[in-house]
Amino acid sequence: MSKSQMIQTDVGSALSVDEIAEIDAELAHVPYKSGAAIDALKIVQAKRGWVSDESLRGIAKHLDMSAEELEGIATFYNLIYRRPVGEKVILFCDSVSCWISGCDDIKSKISKLLGVDYGETTKDNLYTLLPVPCLGACDRAPVMMVGDDLVTHLDDKKIKELFGKVKTKSTSSSKAGPKSEGSQ
Ligand code: FES
Protein backbone atom coordinates (compact mmCIF):
# COMPACT_ATOMS: atom_id res chain seq x y z
CA MET A 1 0.00 0.00 0.00
CA SER A 2 1.65 3.25 -1.10
CA LYS A 3 1.76 6.29 1.12
CA SER A 4 -0.23 8.21 -1.48
CA GLN A 5 -3.09 5.78 -0.91
CA MET A 6 -3.19 6.46 2.80
CA ILE A 7 -5.20 9.07 4.62
CA GLN A 8 -3.77 10.07 7.96
CA THR A 9 -6.46 10.81 10.51
CA ASP A 10 -6.00 13.30 13.28
CA VAL A 11 -5.56 10.50 15.81
CA GLY A 12 -2.41 9.36 14.07
CA SER A 13 -3.91 6.20 12.59
CA ALA A 14 -4.46 5.44 8.95
CA LEU A 15 -7.03 3.91 6.64
CA SER A 16 -6.50 3.58 2.90
CA VAL A 17 -8.68 5.34 0.37
CA ASP A 18 -10.08 1.94 -0.67
CA GLU A 19 -10.84 0.95 2.92
CA ILE A 20 -12.66 4.22 3.56
CA ALA A 21 -14.66 3.83 0.33
CA GLU A 22 -15.72 0.30 1.27
CA ILE A 23 -16.61 1.28 4.82
CA ASP A 24 -18.62 4.25 3.53
CA ALA A 25 -20.52 1.88 1.21
CA GLU A 26 -21.50 -0.17 4.26
CA LEU A 27 -22.55 2.96 6.12
CA ALA A 28 -25.21 3.56 3.48
CA HIS A 29 -27.01 0.43 4.73
CA VAL A 30 -27.07 1.08 8.47
CA PRO A 31 -29.00 3.63 10.53
CA TYR A 32 -26.07 4.37 12.86
CA LYS A 33 -22.37 4.50 12.04
CA SER A 34 -21.57 1.98 14.76
CA GLY A 35 -23.82 -0.50 12.94
CA ALA A 36 -21.07 -0.91 10.37
CA ALA A 37 -18.42 -1.75 12.97
CA ILE A 38 -18.05 -5.46 12.23
CA ASP A 39 -18.11 -4.92 8.47
CA ALA A 40 -15.49 -2.18 8.81
CA LEU A 41 -13.25 -4.48 10.86
CA LYS A 42 -13.69 -7.23 8.25
CA ILE A 43 -12.87 -4.82 5.40
CA VAL A 44 -9.60 -3.76 7.00
CA GLN A 45 -8.72 -7.32 7.97
CA ALA A 46 -9.36 -8.55 4.41
CA LYS A 47 -6.82 -6.05 3.11
CA ARG A 48 -4.20 -6.27 5.84
CA GLY A 49 -4.64 -9.77 7.23
CA TRP A 50 -5.35 -8.50 10.74
CA VAL A 51 -6.48 -5.40 12.62
CA SER A 52 -3.70 -3.53 14.38
CA ASP A 53 -4.29 -1.08 17.22
CA GLU A 54 -3.57 1.72 14.77
CA SER A 55 -6.15 0.42 12.29
CA LEU A 56 -8.69 -0.07 15.05
CA ARG A 57 -8.27 3.54 16.17
CA GLY A 58 -8.66 4.70 12.58
CA ILE A 59 -11.88 2.71 12.13
CA ALA A 60 -13.27 3.91 15.46
CA LYS A 61 -12.57 7.50 14.51
CA HIS A 62 -14.26 7.06 11.14
CA LEU A 63 -17.34 5.54 12.79
CA ASP A 64 -17.52 8.15 15.56
CA MET A 65 -16.91 5.46 18.17
CA SER A 66 -14.43 5.20 20.98
CA ALA A 67 -11.55 2.80 20.44
CA GLU A 68 -12.63 0.98 23.60
CA GLU A 69 -16.14 0.44 22.26
CA LEU A 70 -14.82 -0.94 18.97
CA GLU A 71 -12.25 -3.07 20.79
CA GLY A 72 -15.11 -4.67 22.71
CA ILE A 73 -16.82 -5.61 19.46
CA ALA A 74 -13.58 -6.87 17.89
CA THR A 75 -12.82 -9.01 20.94
CA PHE A 76 -16.33 -10.46 21.07
CA TYR A 77 -16.23 -11.38 17.39
CA ASN A 78 -13.57 -14.10 17.40
CA LEU A 79 -12.87 -14.01 13.65
CA ILE A 80 -11.32 -10.58 13.92
CA TYR A 81 -7.59 -11.05 14.37
CA ARG A 82 -5.94 -8.48 16.60
CA ARG A 83 -2.47 -9.87 16.07
CA PRO A 84 -0.70 -10.90 12.85
CA VAL A 85 -1.67 -14.30 11.46
CA GLY A 86 -0.17 -16.65 8.88
CA GLU A 87 -1.23 -16.88 5.24
CA LYS A 88 -3.93 -19.35 6.23
CA VAL A 89 -5.72 -19.53 9.53
CA ILE A 90 -6.70 -22.98 10.76
CA LEU A 91 -9.93 -22.59 12.74
CA PHE A 92 -10.09 -25.82 14.69
CA CYS A 93 -13.47 -26.69 16.23
CA ASP A 94 -13.15 -27.94 19.79
CA SER A 95 -16.84 -27.90 20.69
CA VAL A 96 -18.79 -30.87 21.96
CA SER A 97 -19.62 -32.85 18.79
CA CYS A 98 -16.07 -32.55 17.53
CA TRP A 99 -14.71 -33.38 20.98
CA ILE A 100 -16.84 -36.55 21.13
CA SER A 101 -15.49 -37.42 17.68
CA GLY A 102 -11.90 -37.25 18.85
CA CYS A 103 -10.82 -33.73 17.96
CA ASP A 104 -8.32 -33.59 20.84
CA ASP A 105 -6.24 -36.34 19.29
CA ILE A 106 -6.46 -34.76 15.84
CA LYS A 107 -5.43 -31.38 17.25
CA SER A 108 -2.41 -32.91 18.98
CA LYS A 109 -1.31 -34.46 15.70
CA ILE A 110 -1.75 -31.20 13.78
CA SER A 111 0.25 -29.40 16.46
CA LYS A 112 3.01 -32.00 16.14
CA LEU A 113 3.08 -31.81 12.34
CA LEU A 114 3.15 -28.01 12.26
CA GLY A 115 5.10 -27.37 15.44
CA VAL A 116 2.51 -24.95 16.78
CA ASP A 117 -0.08 -24.81 19.54
CA TYR A 118 -3.22 -22.68 19.66
CA GLY A 119 -2.46 -19.02 19.05
CA GLU A 120 0.82 -19.71 17.29
CA THR A 121 1.98 -19.25 13.71
CA THR A 122 4.30 -21.62 11.89
CA LYS A 123 7.85 -20.47 11.38
CA ASP A 124 7.32 -20.06 7.62
CA ASN A 125 4.24 -17.92 8.32
CA LEU A 126 1.96 -20.32 6.42
CA TYR A 127 -0.47 -21.34 9.16
CA THR A 128 -1.92 -19.96 12.37
CA LEU A 129 -3.80 -22.41 14.55
CA LEU A 130 -6.81 -21.11 16.50
CA PRO A 131 -9.62 -22.84 18.42
CA VAL A 132 -13.18 -21.92 17.50
CA PRO A 133 -16.60 -22.86 18.83
CA CYS A 134 -18.95 -24.95 16.70
CA LEU A 135 -18.54 -24.41 12.96
CA GLY A 136 -22.06 -25.67 12.27
CA ALA A 137 -20.97 -28.92 10.67
CA CYS A 138 -21.46 -31.21 13.69
CA ASP A 139 -22.81 -34.02 11.50
CA ARG A 140 -19.41 -34.17 9.80
CA ALA A 141 -17.26 -33.87 12.95
CA PRO A 142 -14.46 -33.45 13.63
CA VAL A 143 -14.04 -30.42 11.40
CA MET A 144 -11.84 -27.38 10.85
CA MET A 145 -11.48 -24.48 8.45
CA VAL A 146 -8.19 -24.08 6.62
CA GLY A 147 -8.38 -20.62 5.12
CA ASP A 148 -11.73 -20.57 3.32
CA ASP A 149 -12.03 -24.37 3.08
CA LEU A 150 -14.08 -26.48 5.45
CA VAL A 151 -12.37 -29.82 6.07
CA THR A 152 -14.69 -32.46 7.52
CA HIS A 153 -14.41 -35.99 8.95
CA LEU A 154 -10.86 -35.27 10.05
CA ASP A 155 -8.63 -38.28 10.50
CA ASP A 156 -4.93 -39.11 10.41
CA LYS A 157 -4.93 -39.57 6.64
CA LYS A 158 -6.50 -36.17 5.96
CA ILE A 159 -4.22 -34.21 8.22
CA LYS A 160 -1.15 -35.96 6.84
CA GLU A 161 -2.28 -35.11 3.31
CA LEU A 162 -2.78 -31.50 4.31
CA PHE A 163 0.19 -30.90 6.56
CA GLY A 164 2.53 -33.86 6.24
CA LYS A 165 4.86 -32.08 3.85
CA VAL A 166 5.00 -28.83 5.78
CA LYS A 167 8.50 -28.38 7.11
CA THR A 168 7.70 -26.16 10.02
CA LYS A 169 8.33 -28.37 12.96
CA SER A 170 9.96 -25.74 15.13
CA THR A 171 7.53 -23.64 17.11
CA SER A 172 7.32 -19.97 16.34
CA SER A 173 6.94 -17.61 19.26
CA SER A 174 4.60 -15.35 17.31
CA LYS A 175 1.14 -15.37 18.80
CA ALA A 176 -2.12 -14.69 17.05
CA GLY A 177 -5.73 -14.42 17.96
CA PRO A 178 -8.40 -12.04 18.97
CA LYS A 179 -6.43 -10.25 21.67
CA SER A 180 -4.98 -6.84 20.95
CA GLU A 181 -1.32 -6.06 20.32
CA GLY A 182 -0.99 -4.47 23.72
CA SER A 183 -2.13 -7.66 25.47
CA GLN A 184 0.72 -9.83 24.13
S1 FES B 1 -19.10 -29.11 17.39
FE1 FES B 1 -17.64 -28.99 15.81
S2 FES B 1 -18.83 -28.38 14.11
FE2 FES B 1 -20.26 -28.40 15.72
Residues whose N, C-alpha, C, O or C-beta is under 5 A from the ligand:
A	BS01	FES	C93 S95 V96 S97 C98 C134 L135 G136 A137 C138 A141 V143
